Amino acid sequence: MKTSSFSYDLPEESIAQQPSPKRGGSRLMVVNRDNRQIIHSRIDQLSTYLESGTVMVLNKTRVINARIYGTSVDSGARVEFLLLSELQPGLWRTLAAKARKQLPGKCFKFPAGIKAQIVAESDLETEQQSDRSGFPADEGFRYLRFTPPIDIDYLETHGHVPLPPYIRRKDTQLDSERYQTVYAEDPGSAAAPTAGLHLTRELLEGLGQNGVIPVKLTLHVGAGTFLPIRAEKIEEHKMHEESYHIPPETAELINSAMKEGRAILAVGTTVVRALESAYDPDRPGVAAGSRRTSLFIYPGYHFKVVSQLLTNFHTPRSSLLVLVSAFAGRERIWEAYESAVREGYRFFSYGDAMLIR
């Protein structure tokens, strides 16, 4: 299956550069997988399309201010790093700008007297082999050791909201609020689980009153989610690992719904990957606990847990677009995207929402 078959042209004006004026003000496209019906609605009407007893699964990861700028000790050049995960105190896996110039041994100065040095992968001493593998240097991955170690409080002061590159502006105070779900709890993501950005506390409360059961898990969003597919064939793409945690009470409610034939609504592709990764055929059902996943879902995949999906409109050649195509069928997704362009929907992280059922 060629990766190029998941590419499409999009007018520049369709890419949302700002969040909607009010959270909960997004448009909602409802796509019916059975009859290909497309309904144009609003996110505040979401309850209209969900049955009582539906289990709605939310990703409660919290985005950290993962974009940070250092000054090269050698050249004085300002260099951007995106912090992906902390492997041990002070040692971070990062994506570096102009990565070919950022070689092991190179040193940087950061605000508040912090220093850092690029460490070669071969010199890493980490407890898990998975921390050291699957992140090729030619894709821009670098390991950065900070002295003294930095923490979330440091990033809150000196880091920046990690807006994606297609948002062509600097982050602002508004992004600190709007590039975060209202139910975010666990710090650790380098990008937002964007489907959840549409939901307000009032909307969630109303869904609960209509019999929708909200449950939470955590998947920290990293390179596995947002890196584009570079392989020519879909089957050759390798997902980078991301960590997730499913609490026992979440697994119990999901498994009860599965046994009773009630819908499992995943809010976002990260939730889909966590739930499908946690499926235990021996139960059958979802296993609670903390794990890592490199699951890549593409057409032909058989979904075991998720029956409905709330998501955004995704970038071309992305694993997210491939996942929703696996869920709804590529032809249906292409029809929906063409309709979205015609109808003036807003695309990508700050764009509008799609409910696939």
C-alpha positions as a Python dict, from the first residue, in 0.01 Angstrom:
ca = {
    (1, 'M'): (0, 0, 0),
    (2, 'K'): (165, 324, -115),
    (3, 'T'): (205, 610, 132),
    (4, 'S'): (129, 852, -151),
    (5, 'S'): (-230, 725, -151),
    (6, 'F'): (-271, 903, 184),
    (7, 'S'): (-158, 1239, 52),
    (8, 'Y'): (-389, 1522, -46),
    (9, 'D'): (-381, 1891, -135),
    (10, 'L'): (-525, 2139, 112),
    (11, 'P'): (-577, 2515, 67),
    (12, 'E'): (-352, 2708, 304),
    (13, 'E'): (-652, 2895, 440),
    (14, 'S'): (-804, 2567, 562),
    (15, 'I'): (-527, 2520, 819),
    (16, 'A'): (-639, 2664, 1152),
    (17, 'Q'): (-380, 2908, 1288),
    (18, 'Q'): (-579, 2996, 1599),
    (19, 'P'): (-818, 2804, 1824),
    (20, 'S'): (-1187, 2875, 1782),
    (21, 'P'): (-1290, 3199, 1958),
    (22, 'K'): (-1451, 2994, 2234),
    (23, 'R'): (-1369, 2642, 2348),
    (24, 'G'): (-1658, 2422, 2248),
    (25, 'G'): (-1739, 2637, 1946),
    (26, 'S'): (-1599, 2401, 1682),
    (27, 'R'): (-1794, 2246, 1400),
    (28, 'L'): (-1858, 1872, 1403),
    (29, 'M'): (-1881, 1643, 1102),
    (30, 'V'): (-2060, 1316, 1176),
    (31, 'V'): (-1964, 1026, 948),
    (32, 'N'): (-2172, 710, 944),
    (33, 'R'): (-1960, 410, 845),
    (34, 'D'): (-2255, 197, 740),
    (35, 'N'): (-2435, 421, 493),
    (36, 'R'): (-2168, 691, 426),
    (37, 'Q'): (-2406, 959, 546),
    (38, 'I'): (-2234, 1286, 639),
    (39, 'I'): (-2401, 1527, 880),
    (40, 'H'): (-2275, 1880, 945),
    (41, 'S'): (-2326, 1978, 1307),
    (42, 'R'): (-2156, 2147, 1605),
    (43, 'I'): (-1948, 1997, 1884),
    (44, 'D'): (-2199, 2121, 2143),
    (45, 'Q'): (-2450, 1886, 1979),
    (46, 'L'): (-2231, 1581, 2035),
    (47, 'S'): (-2476, 1418, 2278),
    (48, 'T'): (-2732, 1402, 1997),
    (49, 'Y'): (-2520, 1136, 1826),
    (50, 'L'): (-2425, 924, 2129),
    (51, 'E'): (-2638, 656, 2291),
    (52, 'S'): (-2687, 628, 2666),
    (53, 'G'): (-2438, 377, 2807),
    (54, 'T'): (-2161, 476, 2567),
    (55, 'V'): (-1820, 468, 2737),
    (56, 'M'): (-1626, 779, 2637),
    (57, 'V'): (-1251, 734, 2682),
    (58, 'L'): (-1038, 1046, 2739),
    (59, 'N'): (-660, 1089, 2735),
    (60, 'K'): (-568, 1289, 3045),
    (61, 'T'): (-208, 1355, 2950),
    (62, 'R'): (-87, 1711, 3004),
    (63, 'V'): (122, 1897, 2747),
    (64, 'I'): (447, 2035, 2887),
    (65, 'N'): (623, 2344, 2754),
    (66, 'A'): (848, 2110, 2558),
    (67, 'R'): (995, 2358, 2309),
    (68, 'I'): (1313, 2511, 2448),
    (69, 'Y'): (1591, 2723, 2298),
    (70, 'G'): (1961, 2694, 2374),
    (71, 'T'): (2265, 2893, 2263),
    (72, 'S'): (2560, 2704, 2116),
    (73, 'V'): (2873, 2757, 2324),
    (74, 'D'): (3087, 2729, 2008),
    (75, 'S'): (2903, 2948, 1760),
    (76, 'G'): (2653, 3149, 1964),
    (77, 'A'): (2373, 3022, 1738),
    (78, 'R'): (2026, 2983, 1884),
    (79, 'V'): (1906, 2621, 1852),
    (80, 'E'): (1557, 2482, 1908),
    (81, 'F'): (1496, 2151, 2086),
    (82, 'L'): (1169, 1967, 2136),
    (83, 'L'): (1183, 1759, 2455),
    (84, 'L'): (1017, 1422, 2404),
    (85, 'S'): (1081, 1226, 2723),
    (86, 'E'): (1310, 1224, 3025),
    (87, 'L'): (1501, 896, 3046),
    (88, 'Q'): (1663, 974, 3381),
    (89, 'P'): (1714, 1295, 3581),
    (90, 'G'): (1864, 1550, 3345),
    (91, 'L'): (1878, 1321, 3038),
    (92, 'W'): (1618, 1393, 2771),
    (93, 'R'): (1539, 1246, 2433),
    (94, 'T'): (1481, 1541, 2198),
    (95, 'L'): (1421, 1646, 1841),
    (96, 'A'): (1680, 1905, 1739),
    (97, 'A'): (1647, 2173, 1474),
    (98, 'K'): (1923, 2172, 1209),
    (99, 'A'): (2006, 1832, 1351),
    (100, 'R'): (2299, 1758, 1119),
    (101, 'K'): (2495, 2030, 1296),
    (102, 'Q'): (2406, 1909, 1645),
    (103, 'L'): (2671, 1644, 1705),
    (104, 'P'): (2764, 1453, 2021),
    (105, 'G'): (2980, 1660, 2253),
    (106, 'K'): (2832, 1991, 2146),
    (107, 'C'): (2741, 2215, 2440),
    (108, 'F'): (2464, 2470, 2491),
    (109, 'K'): (2362, 2735, 2739),
    (110, 'F'): (1998, 2769, 2844),
    (111, 'P'): (1816, 3031, 3053),
    (112, 'A'): (1880, 3057, 3429),
    (113, 'G'): (2233, 2922, 3409),
    (114, 'I'): (2144, 2577, 3278),
    (115, 'K'): (2397, 2398, 3058),
    (116, 'A'): (2351, 2092, 2838),
    (117, 'Q'): (2556, 1862, 2620),
    (118, 'I'): (2456, 1627, 2338),
    (119, 'V'): (2528, 1266, 2433),
    (120, 'A'): (2594, 990, 2179),
    (121, 'E'): (2347, 703, 2193),
    (122, 'S'): (2635, 460, 2237),
    (123, 'D'): (2731, 641, 2558),
    (124, 'L'): (2388, 618, 2717),
    (125, 'E'): (2347, 422, 3038),
    (126, 'T'): (1975, 356, 3071),
    (127, 'E'): (1785, 80, 3239),
    (128, 'Q'): (1568, -11, 2942),
    (129, 'Q'): (1699, -106, 2600),
    (130, 'S'): (1384, 53, 2452),
    (131, 'D'): (1518, 389, 2570),
    (132, 'R'): (1815, 347, 2339),
    (133, 'S'): (1666, 204, 2023),
    (134, 'G'): (1439, 300, 1739),
    (135, 'F'): (1531, 669, 1730),
    (136, 'P'): (1768, 716, 1436),
    (137, 'A'): (1989, 1026, 1447),
    (138, 'D'): (1917, 1107, 1083),
    (139, 'E'): (1554, 1184, 1178),
    (140, 'G'): (1672, 1459, 1412),
    (141, 'F'): (1669, 1271, 1743),
    (142, 'R'): (1934, 1379, 1994),
    (143, 'Y'): (1998, 1297, 2359),
    (144, 'L'): (2058, 1604, 2572),
    (145, 'R'): (2199, 1598, 2927),
    (146, 'F'): (2113, 1907, 3135),
    (147, 'T'): (2326, 2031, 3425),
    (148, 'P'): (2168, 2075, 3668),
    (149, 'P'): (1862, 1868, 3569),
    (150, 'I'): (1556, 2064, 3460),
    (151, 'D'): (1198, 1991, 3568),
    (152, 'I'): (841, 2080, 3479),
    (153, 'D'): (859, 2401, 3684),
    (154, 'Y'): (1163, 2511, 3484),
    (155, 'L'): (982, 2444, 3158),
    (156, 'E'): (675, 2633, 3277),
    (157, 'T'): (898, 2941, 3312),
    (158, 'H'): (1148, 2902, 3028),
    (159, 'G'): (986, 2660, 2781),
    (160, 'H'): (733, 2727, 2507),
    (161, 'V'): (405, 2562, 2408),
    (162, 'P'): (504, 2303, 2143),
    (163, 'L'): (275, 2419, 1865),
    (164, 'P'): (310, 2212, 1546),
    (165, 'P'): (510, 2364, 1257),
    (166, 'Y'): (205, 2430, 1037),
    (167, 'I'): (90, 2690, 1292),
    (168, 'R'): (308, 2969, 1160),
    (169, 'R'): (334, 3196, 1460),
    (170, 'K'): (488, 3215, 1804),
    (171, 'D'): (304, 3066, 2100),
    (172, 'T'): (108, 3301, 2323),
    (173, 'Q'): (-56, 3291, 2664),
    (174, 'L'): (-378, 3184, 2492),
    (175, 'D'): (-204, 2867, 2372),
    (176, 'S'): (-108, 2782, 2731),
    (177, 'E'): (-479, 2739, 2795),
    (178, 'R'): (-622, 2623, 2463),
    (179, 'Y'): (-349, 2374, 2361),
    (180, 'Q'): (-448, 2175, 2669),
    (181, 'T'): (-761, 1973, 2743),
    (182, 'V'): (-979, 2081, 3035),
    (183, 'Y'): (-921, 1739, 3196),
    (184, 'A'): (-540, 1729, 3156),
    (185, 'E'): (-370, 1586, 3466),
    (186, 'D'): (-49, 1392, 3397),
    (187, 'P'): (244, 1599, 3256),
    (188, 'G'): (444, 1435, 2980),
    (189, 'S'): (324, 1516, 2626),
    (190, 'A'): (513, 1702, 2356),
    (191, 'A'): (191, 1756, 2160),
    (192, 'A'): (-176, 1782, 2252),
    (193, 'P'): (-431, 1499, 2215),
    (194, 'T'): (-618, 1740, 1991),
    (195, 'A'): (-959, 1571, 1973),
    (196, 'G'): (-1004, 1654, 2341),
    (197, 'L'): (-941, 2025, 2286),
    (198, 'H'): (-1303, 2062, 2170),
    (199, 'L'): (-1457, 1944, 2496),
    (200, 'T'): (-1567, 2179, 2773),
    (201, 'R'): (-1655, 2093, 3132),
    (202, 'E'): (-2016, 2189, 3057),
    (203, 'L'): (-2026, 1960, 2754),
    (204, 'L'): (-1880, 1671, 2951),
    (205, 'E'): (-2130, 1729, 3231),
    (206, 'G'): (-2416, 1730, 2982),
    (207, 'L'): (-2294, 1406, 2824),
    (208, 'G'): (-2287, 1247, 3169),
    (209, 'Q'): (-2643, 1357, 3234),
    (210, 'N'): (-2743, 1188, 2907),
    (211, 'G'): (-2595, 857, 3018),
    (212, 'V'): (-2251, 878, 2854),
    (213, 'I'): (-1986, 735, 3087),
    (214, 'P'): (-1651, 921, 3081),
    (215, 'V'): (-1336, 727, 3174),
    (216, 'K'): (-970, 824, 3150),
    (217, 'L'): (-634, 681, 3056),
    (218, 'T'): (-295, 839, 2986),
    (219, 'L'): (-83, 816, 2672),
    (220, 'H'): (199, 1068, 2655),
    (221, 'V'): (204, 1204, 2300),
    (222, 'G'): (543, 1194, 2134),
    (223, 'A'): (716, 1126, 1806),
    (224, 'G'): (514, 812, 1743),
    (225, 'T'): (204, 1026, 1699),
    (226, 'F'): (322, 1333, 1513),
    (227, 'L'): (611, 1228, 1287),
    (228, 'P'): (512, 1190, 919),
    (229, 'I'): (541, 860, 734),
    (230, 'R'): (857, 868, 522),
    (231, 'A'): (853, 512, 392),
    (232, 'E'): (724, 465, 37),
    (233, 'K'): (501, 178, 149),
    (234, 'I'): (273, 202, 452),
    (235, 'E'): (371, -144, 571),
    (236, 'E'): (737, -37, 602),
    (237, 'H'): (667, 246, 849),
    (238, 'K'): (788, 193, 1206),
    (239, 'M'): (612, 375, 1489),
    (240, 'H'): (821, 515, 1771),
    (241, 'E'): (718, 390, 2114),
    (242, 'E'): (497, 591, 2346),
    (243, 'S'): (407, 507, 2707),
    (244, 'Y'): (51, 465, 2831),
    (245, 'H'): (-134, 377, 3151),
    (246, 'I'): (-485, 238, 3189),
    (247, 'P'): (-626, 249, 3545),
    (248, 'P'): (-809, -63, 3672),
    (249, 'E'): (-1139, 124, 3703),
    (250, 'T'): (-1114, 238, 3340),
    (251, 'A'): (-1043, -115, 3218),
    (252, 'E'): (-1335, -250, 3424),
    (253, 'L'): (-1589, -6, 3280),
    (254, 'I'): (-1466, -63, 2924),
    (255, 'N'): (-1476, -440, 2960),
    (256, 'S'): (-1828, -430, 3103),
    (257, 'A'): (-1943, -222, 2807),
    (258, 'M'): (-1779, -462, 2561),
    (259, 'K'): (-1954, -761, 2719),
    (260, 'E'): (-2289, -581, 2703),
    (261, 'G'): (-2242, -461, 2345),
    (262, 'R'): (-2232, -92, 2436),
    (263, 'A'): (-2029, 157, 2233),
    (264, 'I'): (-1668, 248, 2318),
    (265, 'L'): (-1598, 603, 2200),
    (266, 'A'): (-1230, 692, 2176),
    (267, 'V'): (-1162, 1065, 2202),
    (268, 'G'): (-861, 1084, 1975),
    (269, 'T'): (-625, 850, 1796),
    (270, 'T'): (-398, 824, 2102),
    (271, 'V'): (-685, 663, 2293),
    (272, 'V'): (-741, 422, 2003),
    (273, 'R'): (-379, 312, 2009),
    (274, 'A'): (-374, 269, 2386),
    (275, 'L'): (-694, 64, 2395),
    (276, 'E'): (-609, -154, 2098),
    (277, 'S'): (-259, -211, 2238),
    (278, 'A'): (-404, -313, 2575),
    (279, 'Y'): (-647, -565, 2430),
    (280, 'D'): (-605, -907, 2590),
    (281, 'P'): (-765, -1185, 2381),
    (282, 'D'): (-762, -1420, 2678),
    (283, 'R'): (-1012, -1207, 2873),
    (284, 'P'): (-1126, -1088, 2617),
    (285, 'G'): (-1098, -722, 2703),
    (286, 'V'): (-862, -442, 2797),
    (287, 'A'): (-580, -505, 3044),
    (288, 'A'): (-506, -239, 3305),
    (289, 'G'): (-150, -125, 3375),
    (290, 'S'): (143, 73, 3235),
    (291, 'R'): (306, -29, 2908),
    (292, 'R'): (469, 106, 2594),
    (293, 'T'): (324, 78, 2247),
    (294, 'S'): (454, 103, 1893),
    (295, 'L'): (127, -18, 1740),
    (296, 'F'): (79, 113, 1387),
    (297, 'I'): (-281, 86, 1269),
    (298, 'Y'): (-340, 91, 894),
    (299, 'P'): (-613, -39, 658),
    (300, 'G'): (-673, -408, 710),
    (301, 'Y'): (-644, -382, 1088),
    (302, 'H'): (-928, -544, 1284),
    (303, 'F'): (-1043, -321, 1571),
    (304, 'K'): (-1108, -517, 1889),
    (305, 'V'): (-1212, -246, 2135),
    (306, 'V'): (-1303, 89, 1977),
    (307, 'S'): (-1639, 124, 1802),
    (308, 'Q'): (-1663, 505, 1767),
    (309, 'L'): (-1402, 777, 1724),
    (310, 'L'): (-1397, 1152, 1786),
    (311, 'T'): (-1102, 1301, 1602),
    (312, 'N'): (-971, 1601, 1406),
    (313, 'F'): (-889, 1642, 1038),
    (314, 'H'): (-532, 1517, 1000),
    (315, 'T'): (-224, 1606, 801),
    (316, 'P'): (-138, 1425, 476),
    (317, 'R'): (92, 1120, 497),
    (318, 'S'): (46, 1097, 873),
    (319, 'S'): (-7, 785, 1081),
    (320, 'L'): (-320, 956, 1217),
    (321, 'L'): (-479, 986, 874),
    (322, 'V'): (-389, 624, 804),
    (323, 'L'): (-549, 518, 1135),
    (324, 'V'): (-881, 693, 1068),
    (325, 'S'): (-878, 546, 717),
    (326, 'A'): (-841, 202, 872),
    (327, 'F'): (-1133, 277, 1103),
    (328, 'A'): (-1377, 424, 853),
    (329, 'G'): (-1241, 310, 517),
    (330, 'R'): (-1019, 522, 296),
    (331, 'E'): (-1296, 604, 47),
    (332, 'R'): (-1529, 729, 320),
    (333, 'I'): (-1253, 942, 472),
    (334, 'W'): (-1168, 1091, 133),
    (335, 'E'): (-1534, 1177, 76),
    (336, 'A'): (-1548, 1335, 420),
    (337, 'Y'): (-1230, 1538, 368),
    (338, 'E'): (-1344, 1663, 28),
    (339, 'S'): (-1673, 1768, 185),
    (340, 'A'): (-1488, 1939, 470),
    (341, 'V'): (-1285, 2149, 226),
    (342, 'R'): (-1597, 2246, 31),
    (343, 'E'): (-1786, 2337, 349),
    (344, 'G'): (-1502, 2544, 493),
    (345, 'Y'): (-1404, 2323, 788),
    (346, 'R'): (-1086, 2411, 975),
    (347, 'F'): (-810, 2149, 964),
    (348, 'F'): (-544, 2006, 1198),
    (349, 'S'): (-471, 2070, 1569),
    (350, 'Y'): (-683, 2382, 1620),
    (351, 'G'): (-937, 2279, 1359),
    (352, 'D'): (-1283, 2125, 1369),
    (353, 'A'): (-1393, 1777, 1480),
    (354, 'M'): (-1517, 1459, 1317),
    (355, 'L'): (-1725, 1187, 1483),
    (356, 'I'): (-1699, 849, 1310),
    (357, 'R'): (-1962, 600, 1421),
}
